[in-house]
């Protein structure tokens, strides 16, 4: 994987981290149940783990 592709893959976790702070306090603020934010954070974490797996699978010694 070249540097440009790696940089593009790294944008995904950065956007998800930003959304993890912004989204629960804006769009999900009217959800009274705790699982609104928890579900988003769980899915965001799974996506970040997947992106990290893709990036690190291309590493060589």
C-alpha positions as CSV (number, residue, x, y, z in Angstrom):
1,X,0.0,0.0,0.0
2,X,1.5,3.3,-1.0
3,X,1.6,6.4,1.2
4,X,-1.4,8.1,-0.4
5,X,-3.6,5.1,0.2
6,X,-2.4,4.8,3.8
7,X,-3.2,8.5,4.4
8,X,-6.7,8.0,3.0
9,X,-7.3,5.0,5.3
10,X,-6.1,7.1,8.3
11,X,-8.7,9.8,7.6
12,X,-11.5,7.3,8.5
13,X,-10.5,6.9,12.2
14,X,-9.9,10.6,12.6
15,X,-13.4,11.4,11.3
16,X,-14.9,8.7,13.5
17,X,-13.1,10.0,16.5
18,X,-14.5,13.5,15.8
19,X,-18.0,12.1,15.3
20,X,-17.8,10.2,18.5
21,X,-17.6,13.5,20.4
22,X,-19.9,15.6,18.2
23,X,-22.7,13.2,17.3
24,X,-23.9,12.1,20.8
25,X,-24.2,15.7,22.0
26,X,-26.0,16.9,18.9
27,X,-28.1,14.4,16.9
28,X,-28.4,11.8,19.7
29,X,-29.0,14.3,22.5
30,X,-32.8,13.7,22.3
31,X,-32.4,10.0,22.9
32,X,-33.0,9.4,26.6
33,X,-31.8,5.8,26.6
34,X,-28.1,5.2,27.1
35,X,-27.9,2.8,24.2
36,X,-28.1,5.5,21.5
37,X,-24.6,6.7,22.1
38,X,-23.4,3.3,23.1
39,X,-24.5,1.7,19.9
40,X,-22.7,4.4,17.8
41,X,-19.5,4.1,19.9
42,X,-19.5,0.4,19.5
43,X,-19.9,0.5,15.8
44,X,-17.3,3.3,15.5
45,X,-14.9,1.2,17.5
46,X,-15.5,-1.8,15.3
47,X,-14.8,0.3,12.2
48,X,-11.6,1.7,13.6
49,X,-10.3,-1.7,14.6
50,X,-11.1,-2.9,11.0
51,X,-9.3,0.0,9.4
52,X,-6.3,-0.6,11.7
53,X,-6.2,-4.2,10.7
54,X,-6.2,-3.3,7.0
55,X,-3.4,-0.8,7.5
56,X,-1.2,-3.0,9.7
57,X,-1.7,-6.1,7.5
58,X,0.3,-4.4,4.8
59,X,3.3,-3.8,7.0
60,X,6.5,-5.6,6.3
61,X,9.7,-6.2,8.3
